Amino acid sequence: MGTTREETIKEMKSTGYDVLVIGGGVTGACIARDAALRGFKCACVDKNDWAFGTSSRSSKMIHGGIRYLEMFDFKLVFEACRERRQLLLNAPHLVYPQPFTFPIYKGDKNGIFMIESGLILYDMLALFRNVQNHKMYMHDKAMELEDSLDSERIKAAGVFYDCSTDDARLTLAFALTAIDDGADCANYVEVVELLRDGGRLAGAHVRDVLTSEEFDIEARVVVNAAGAWGDEVCELDEKDAPKKLQLTKGSHIMVPRGRASTRNALPIVSPTDKRLMFVIPRGHFALIGTTDTYYHEDLDNPFATREDVEYILEAANDILPRAHLDKADIISTYAGLRPLAMQEGGEDVAASKVSREHRIYQGRSGMLTIAGGKLTTARSMAEEMMDLVQMKLLKEFKVRAKRGCVPRTARYCTSPPRTPRRGSGRSPRS
């Protein structure tokens, strides 16, 4: 295993791998970590930096997905609540409790009974092992909690817990752990084409983005965890491969905390389409979002449009009427792409209704592609993928895992990540 980027790339040129993971987002990093912990020889590459795409452009939440209760997606909520608890226990330096205040207004579609029933169900799906169980407060206490709410309209408020994180650092922690456990990981390495041995994939021909050098990485199994670029990798494998992704864009705005002053994180509902978003305190700032619209443009450069910003501001001002937020308050914006698994009905289904459940596809050449999922469930997605890879390696190549399935309690890199300078020639180390 190389200790610098140059040594890692040299290793990749001369080593035959059991698994090659394409994609250095949170899912790819988790798969590389799981593969290394099982004792497989693994390589992981990304054409950009770690967490360049979706994994650094989320709402920075580790959450069970309370809005998915309305979609009756109880399986996903249960899995996410389980993973939220494990991340809180295993990575307390990166994942920390975040209380939410859920206001209930006069005239809301869901009244006090329905909201409290939903919060009870949320506690149940977490097996009552969340940071704290929810609490309900009537008007006066609700206004004590959040004095910026509309006192004339509010009836009550529920307080529940999820978690916040630094999504890019969490991804880097998984990548660091994969490296520490034996995986060869290199960023700025782009897959140009896929290698074949007869009808079977045998690795990838890649290009070092920093030096323009091209070389081969040989591997028995190729895993496509390229996120929003997943269909592009599939096209390298099969020119007419059916689309596996429905991309939706999530835009956010950042404003000074004093301009969107809340004690806890605050769900907000768009007056336009009733979609749930959030105001999330982050130090001296407040993060507000996210939108959910289909996306067909440049994968490398998604951005928040004027329409996205106006949509978010309208929703924030509706729930915080005294804030009077406008474009002049915005410090920054960003947008990320959700690589959701293709659903029946295509774009006739509202983007916000597309399931966040993940799917794993196997191509005719044997490449395994993962689509969908959430930041919160990346570890469990990786476990499922590696179970398939492990069976494939045993059945087709007689290669056995040196160790069993990785327990959920396995450690993550706990020392502060040292982010390498681009072009410095250093691989990230713990």
Sequence and secondary structure as in RCSB ss.txt:
>XXXX:A:sequence
MGTTREETIKEMKSTGYDVLVIGGGVTGACIARDAALRGFKCACVDKNDWAFGTSSRSSKMIHGGIRYLEMFDFK
LVFEACRERRQLLLNAPHLVYPQPFTFPIYKGDKNGIFMIESGLILYDMLALFRNVQNHKMYMHDKAMELEDSLD
SERIKAAGVFYDCSTDDARLTLAFALTAIDDGADCANYVEVVELLRDGGRLAGAHVRDVLTSEEFDIEARVVVNA
AGAWGDEVCELDEKDAPKKLQLTKGSHIMVPRGRASTRNALPIVSPTDKRLMFVIPRGHFALIGTTDTYYHEDLD
NPFATREDVEYILEAANDILPRAHLDKADIISTYAGLRPLAMQEGGEDVAASKVSREHRIYQGRSGMLTIAGGKL
TTARSMAEEMMDLVQMKLLKEFKVRAKRGCVPRTARYCTSPPRTPRRGSGRSPRS
>XXXX:A:secstr
  SSHHHHHHHHHH EEEEEEE  SHHHHHHHHHHHHTT  EEEEESSSTT SGGGSS SEE   GGGGTTT HH
HHHHHHHHHHHHHHH TTTEEEEEEEEEEETT SS HHHHHHHHHHHHHHTTT SSS  EEEEHHHHHHH TTS 
TTTEEEEEEEEEEEE HHHHHHHHHHHHHHTT EEEESEEEEEEEEETTEEEEEEEEETTT  EEEEEEEEEEE 
 GGGHHHHHHHH TT    EEEEEEEEEEEEGGGS  SSBEEEE TTT  EEEEEEETTEEEEE   EE  S TT
     HHHHHHHHHHHHHHSTTT   GGG  EEEEEEEEEE  TTGGGS GGGS    EEEE TT  EEEE   S
TTHHHHHHHHHHHHHHHHHHHH    SS    TT     S      TTS      
